[in-house]
Amino acid sequence: MSGGTVTDFRVMAKDRDDLAVIAACLQDALVPLSEIRYLAQENRFIMLLNRFRWERNAETGQRRSPQKGDDASFHDADDYHDTEQRIHCGLCVDLVSSVRSRGIDLKKRGAFLSLLTMQFDDGQLTLLFSGGGMIQLTVDELSVYLKDMGEGWPTQWRPDHQLGRAGS
């Protein structure tokens, strides 16, 4: 399909190098708190996310400039082959023995988190979110899967991390 609207993007991480790829793909992913689950009886942690498709920009190296009269509701998704996109995806971590969180109000099920990165050290997989929140998974070994689901959609909002800004 032109534009890559339906994907079969899958990544598996079994070591730190693999995890770095998944972390890069998920940087700035939006996570509804209601879509985070620890399935203790299955030793599995799952999360549904809305991720920015960083790899698309790397592939094309360009961005489509908005044109006078553009209205996304009147364009086929394939028309956005060189624009920024977001896509839904699922993250699954297997062999999880415990989960803990800090700086996240778990009672606010309607809230969204913004994932910054993932780190692995000494059996601990840590998901770091903007605002200082974190979820830490104790794992027997690293076993992480990421899969895109459905079609991507255009977005005009590109995540921006300008370091060294005044007031930052």
NORLINRA-V54217 format. One record per residue. N is the residue number from 1. RES is the residue in one letter. SS is DSSP state (helix for helix, strand for strand, loop for the rest). PHI is phi as a letter, one per 30 degrees, with the letter a starting at -180 (none if undefined). PSI is psi in radians with two decimals (NA if undefined). Layout:
# NORLINRA-V54217
n res ss phi psi
N RES SS PHI PSI
N RES SS PHI PSI
This chain:
# NORLINRA-V54217
n res ss phi psi
1 M loop none 2.41
2 S helix d 2.52
3 G helix i -0.19
4 G helix i 0.75
5 T loop d -0.66
6 V strand c 2.22
7 T loop c 2.85
8 D loop b 0.70
9 F loop d 2.08
10 R strand b 2.45
11 V strand b 2.45
12 M strand b 2.41
13 A strand c 2.17
14 K loop c -0.10
15 D loop b 3.09
16 R helix d -0.66
17 D helix d -0.76
18 D helix d -0.73
19 L helix d -0.60
20 A helix d -0.61
21 V helix d -0.82
22 I helix d -0.76
23 A helix e -0.70
24 A helix d -0.71
25 C helix d -0.58
26 L helix c -0.02
27 Q loop e 2.25
28 D loop i 0.30
29 A strand d 2.49
30 L strand c 2.32
31 V strand b 1.94
32 P strand d 2.27
33 L helix e -0.52
34 S helix d -0.18
35 E helix c 0.43
36 I strand c 2.23
37 R strand b 2.44
38 Y strand c 2.03
39 L strand c 1.48
40 A helix e -0.71
41 Q helix d -0.38
42 E helix c -0.01
43 N loop h 0.80
44 R strand b 2.45
45 F strand c 2.25
46 I strand b 2.66
47 M strand a 2.37
48 L strand c 2.34
49 L strand b 2.86
50 N strand c 1.81
51 R strand c 2.63
52 F strand d 2.38
53 R loop d 1.35
54 W helix e -0.64
55 E helix d -0.45
56 R helix d -0.73
57 N helix d -0.63
58 A helix d -0.63
59 E helix d -0.82
60 T helix c -0.52
61 G loop i 0.25
62 Q loop b 2.86
63 R loop b 2.47
64 R loop d 2.25
65 S loop d 2.42
66 P loop d 2.47
67 Q loop c 2.64
68 K loop e 2.27
69 G loop i 0.02
70 D loop d 2.43
71 D loop b 1.95
72 A helix e -0.51
73 S helix d -0.23
74 F helix c 0.20
75 H loop c 2.51
76 D loop d 2.56
77 A helix e -0.56
78 D helix d -0.34
79 D helix d -0.22
80 Y helix c 0.58
81 H loop d -0.35
82 D loop b 0.48
83 T loop c 2.95
84 E loop d 2.60
85 Q strand b 2.75
86 R strand b 2.79
87 I strand a 2.59
88 H strand d 2.56
89 C strand a 2.85
90 G strand c 2.43
91 L strand c 2.29
92 C strand b 2.25
93 V strand c 2.13
94 D strand c 2.93
95 L loop i 0.66
96 V strand c 2.19
97 S strand c -0.39
98 S strand a 2.76
99 V strand b 2.40
100 R strand b 2.74
101 S strand b 2.78
102 R strand b 2.41
103 G loop i 0.32
104 I loop b 2.16
105 D loop d 1.71
106 L loop d -0.27
107 K loop d -0.31
108 K loop d 1.25
109 R loop d -0.34
110 G loop d -0.05
111 A loop d 2.77
112 F strand c 2.52
113 L strand c 2.70
114 S strand c 1.98
115 L strand d 2.22
116 L strand c -0.87
117 T strand a 3.06
118 M strand b 2.44
119 Q strand b 2.60
120 F strand b 2.23
121 D strand a 2.21
122 D loop h 0.90
123 G loop i 0.16
124 Q strand c 2.07
125 L strand c 2.07
126 T strand c 2.23
127 L strand c 2.10
128 L strand c 2.29
129 F strand c 2.72
130 S helix d 2.66
131 G helix i 0.03
132 G helix j 0.01
133 G loop d 2.70
134 M strand a 2.64
135 I strand b 2.23
136 Q strand c 2.20
137 L strand c 2.26
138 T strand c 2.15
139 V strand b 2.56
140 D loop d -0.66
141 E loop a 2.83
142 L loop d 2.11
143 S loop b 1.55
144 V strand b 2.38
145 Y strand b 2.38
146 L strand b 2.33
147 K strand b 2.26
148 D strand d 2.60
149 M strand b 2.21
150 G strand i -2.72
151 E strand c 2.58
152 G strand d 2.85
153 W strand b 2.65
154 P strand d 2.58
155 T loop b 2.54
156 Q loop c -0.07
157 W loop c 1.90
158 R loop c 2.19
159 P loop e 2.48
160 D loop b 2.20
161 H loop b 1.37
162 Q loop d 1.86
163 L loop d 2.60
164 G loop i 0.19
165 R loop d 2.59
166 A loop d 2.32
167 G loop i -0.04
168 S loop d NA
